[in-house]
Amino acid sequence: MAFDPLTRLAQPLMFRLDPERAHTLAVQGMARSAPAIARLGLRVRDPLLAQRVWGLRFPNPVGLGAGYDKWGAAIPGWHALGFGFVEVGTVTAHPQDGNPKPRLFRLPEDRSIINRMGFNNDGAARTADRLAAVDRTGQLHRVPLGINIGKSKITPVEDATGDYVASLDRLWPYADYVVVNVSSPNTPGLRELQESSALAGILEALTDLNRMKADITRRRPRPILVKVAPDLSDEQLDAVIDLIGAVRADGLIVCNTTLSRTGLRSDPSLITEQGGLSGPLLAARSMEMLRRVVARAPGLPVISVGGISTADDVWDRLAAGARLVQIWTALVYGGPRTVAAINRGLVDRMRREGVDGIEELIGSATR
Ligand SMILES: Cc1cc2nc3c(=O)[nH]c(=O)nc-3n(C[C@H](O)[C@H](O)[C@H](O)COP(=O)(O)O)c2cc1C
């Protein structure tokens, strides 16, 4: 393979920096260099990969997971890297600094990450202004844009609904789909909101607002998805799936980071850092949850995330019934060419196996 400065030089340099500093530089680099990155040819434009979900056209099934660009600072850059959709956030109603640093840890031996960022973000109003500015350049919706919303730390758990509603109110015009994040382990009490009655209240309020906004603007209601934790029991997951059906929400994102540390080989001083673990060790549970959702709610669109890094991983998730996938940790360890490699690998395998389109692949292992 030809010498590739992007992977061979930029990445080792990044790994010598403090992880959060490296992440900040990566996002700033993506924000500044989108036109240069676009010239690298990382966007795989093959009709085999395209599909429509919720009436939106996804040019390929690989999205950027929430939390990489909490600010919506580098949207044209993610497009240039070849993502088929982008999710910004988590955004909270109030701006907040997040937890004290250090709060982001690499576990290279396990190709994993532990984070306890705590929703450091600009808040709904400033984020909406930034997205509006991107919109004016015509770059906001080149691929579908998801906006992931969560509860502000200062808002008591019992007032969570109002916090989510305030965020949706501000961000609605810019979202192609909306994600209700009730699964981050780093905001005290947040994951209790996965419990049915609390989640029902939030989803009903958001659905009402969504309909109202759609009526007033004569635009389509935004698909509303719920993102769940891998640490839910099967019974808790079933309850969330049934609730989604009852309130007619539009999909699930499975799954967020885990509190489990089972199977890690890294140094115990790293493993014991508090926060959510992401990367390959999430893969088995994420797949198990995906299968459960697909069996219980056939037809409900699921975005599968957790431990995905190769085209074969994506293939397996789609074959198991996911409509779309997202990656986060693989981007850190695999570098900026990861998305292109996955999409090229998918096209190659589809041609080899005579699969005529992504829709044919989706759910093929369940039939
Ligand atoms: C540093 C970091 C920050 C994250 N922040 C968020 C977030 O703000 N909101 C969210 O819904 N998920 C967040 N996630 C979870 C990811 O979106 C994803 O669900 C998880 O990392 C599993 O995917 P992966 O194994 O490909 O990393 C974060 C993950 C990491 C590593």
The ligand as a MOL file (V3000), in Angstrom:
LIG
                    3D

  0  0  0     0  0            999 V3000
M  V30 BEGIN CTAB
M  V30 COUNTS 31 33 0 0 0
M  V30 BEGIN ATOM
M  V30 1 C -15.9520 10.0000 24.4140 0
M  V30 2 C -17.3520 9.5570 24.0950 0
M  V30 3 C -18.4030 10.4340 24.2470 0
M  V30 4 C -19.7120 10.0270 23.9600 0
M  V30 5 N -20.7200 10.9380 24.1020 0
M  V30 6 C -21.9910 10.5580 23.8130 0
M  V30 7 C -23.0470 11.4960 23.9080 0
M  V30 8 O -22.8490 12.6740 24.2130 0
M  V30 9 N -24.3080 11.0520 23.6380 0
M  V30 10 C -24.5730 9.7570 23.2590 0
M  V30 11 O -25.7360 9.4210 23.0050 0
M  V30 12 N -23.5720 8.8550 23.1280 0
M  V30 13 C -22.2980 9.2330 23.4000 0
M  V30 14 N -21.2840 8.3200 23.2670 0
M  V30 15 C -21.6210 6.9140 22.8950 0
M  V30 16 C -21.4310 6.6260 21.4060 0
M  V30 17 O -22.3000 7.4070 20.6160 0
M  V30 18 C -21.6880 5.1200 21.1280 0
M  V30 19 O -23.0250 4.8100 21.4780 0
M  V30 20 C -20.7550 4.2160 21.9100 0
M  V30 21 O -19.4670 4.7750 21.9970 0
M  V30 22 C -20.6490 2.8110 21.3140 0
M  V30 23 O -20.0980 2.8450 20.0060 0
M  V30 24 P -18.5510 2.5050 19.6700 0
M  V30 25 O -18.2280 1.1880 20.3010 0
M  V30 26 O -18.4850 2.5180 18.1740 0
M  V30 27 O -17.7560 3.6230 20.2670 0
M  V30 28 C -19.9610 8.7110 23.5370 0
M  V30 29 C -18.8900 7.8140 23.3570 0
M  V30 30 C -17.6080 8.2140 23.6220 0
M  V30 31 C -16.4730 7.2320 23.4190 0
M  V30 END ATOM
M  V30 BEGIN BOND
M  V30 1 1 1 2
M  V30 2 1 2 3
M  V30 3 2 2 30
M  V30 4 2 3 4
M  V30 5 1 4 5
M  V30 6 1 4 28
M  V30 7 2 5 6
M  V30 8 1 6 7
M  V30 9 1 6 13
M  V30 10 2 7 8
M  V30 11 1 7 9
M  V30 12 1 9 10
M  V30 13 2 10 11
M  V30 14 1 10 12
M  V30 15 2 12 13
M  V30 16 1 13 14
M  V30 17 1 14 15
M  V30 18 1 14 28
M  V30 19 1 15 16
M  V30 20 1 16 17
M  V30 21 1 16 18
M  V30 22 1 18 19
M  V30 23 1 18 20
M  V30 24 1 20 21
M  V30 25 1 20 22
M  V30 26 1 22 23
M  V30 27 1 23 24
M  V30 28 2 24 25
M  V30 29 1 24 26
M  V30 30 1 24 27
M  V30 31 2 28 29
M  V30 32 1 29 30
M  V30 33 1 30 31
M  V30 END BOND
M  V30 END CTAB
M  END
